[in-house]
Amino acid sequence: MDLVAEPPPDVIPAEEWAQWPDERLLDLRINQLGVSIEGSALESRLADLRAEIEARGLTTFEPHFWLSAEWFSPDGVPGVAIPFYLAHPRLERLERAHMLEVEGGTPEWCMKILRHEAGHAMDNAYKLRTRRRRQQIFGPSYLEYPDYYTPKPYSKSFVLHLDSWYAQSHPDEDFAETFAVWLNPHSDWQKRYVDWPALKKLEYMDALMRDVAGKPMLVRSRRRVEPLHALRKTLRAHYERKRRHYGVEHPHFYDRDLRRLFSSRPEHADNIKAARFIARVRRDVRRMVAAWTGEYQYTIDQVIGDMLRRANEMNLRLSRDEESTKSDFLVMLTVQTMNYLHSGRHRVAL
């Protein structure tokens, strides 16, 4: 049976919607945005990535890239999907307004993710996961991705690249993270990991890449999974789903931790209210905890909001100086965020 192709979306030029307020922009379907990698900041970053790949002698490794809703590299495809919001500054502002951050929004951050995703694309291009030694070094790819994982922050068996000790989440992520460190021309991995068991993985990666260098890719598919033109949902629906996914969906009980840090005793009645203090440090601590844990700032902000409301309800106030209180609040928030991350809602889109 012949399939009738869908008519192309009514693409609206970026110079038009870039001036729209958020409420109007949110009603556009994603496939109406008409953005592309060409001519955007992504173009130079991908050129930098290709230069790094060529400098490592991988001249026949040619991953392809396309715009989609999120970062990912599909199984069996030697390519990488890049979130559409990175293709235009107006869309980056919209992403920040709804998620409080732009994943890959700085050149350094973008390159870190691109190197990681290129590792997945390399894995697919040369069917490396079928190699016995690869499975012995990193573990079998057929293992299911866990609903949650408990990172071991002090483990030296894994490289450190993306946040939240991401290499520990799955053998394929361990491979991609190790490739990213190996590829980075500034990593100095031979010295950085000299006393780490992870060095064996990097040395294997180095030998493996020398083995495939100059050889044609075994998988040459240029398939694009969930490309921009196929994304029919509106930006409003997209962000509603994304905020639900990374939101806090179960109740948190912070009373004990809050009472340890703040006070409702009469002798502290003239001190600054804990809720006001939390509001004052909210943006700073949210950013710091996100960097430590790899969790979305949006998720962390919801945890802070819950704490702020509860501290207000209990009429808590500072009992010590603000500097030491902020330091202890950072620790408490990090612990709560890690508990949440381990509950199965950590960021796994990479």
Secondary structure, DSSP 8 states (H G I E B T S, - for coil): -------------HHHHTTS-HHHHTTSBGGGS---STTSHHHHHHHHHHHHHHHTT-TT---EEEEESS-B--TT-SEEEEEGGGG-HHHHHHHHHHHSS-TT-SHHHHHHHHHHHHHHHHHHHTTGGG-HHHHHHH--TTS---S-----TT-SSS---SSTTGGGG-HHHHHHHHHHHHH-TT--HHHHTTTSTHHHHHHHHHHHHHHHTTS--S------SS-GGG--SBHHHHHHHHHHHTS--S----HHHHHHHSB--GGGTTS-BHHHHHHHHHHHHHHHHHHHH---HHHHHHHHHHHHHHHHHTT-B--S-HHHHHHHHHHHHHHHHHHHIIIII-----
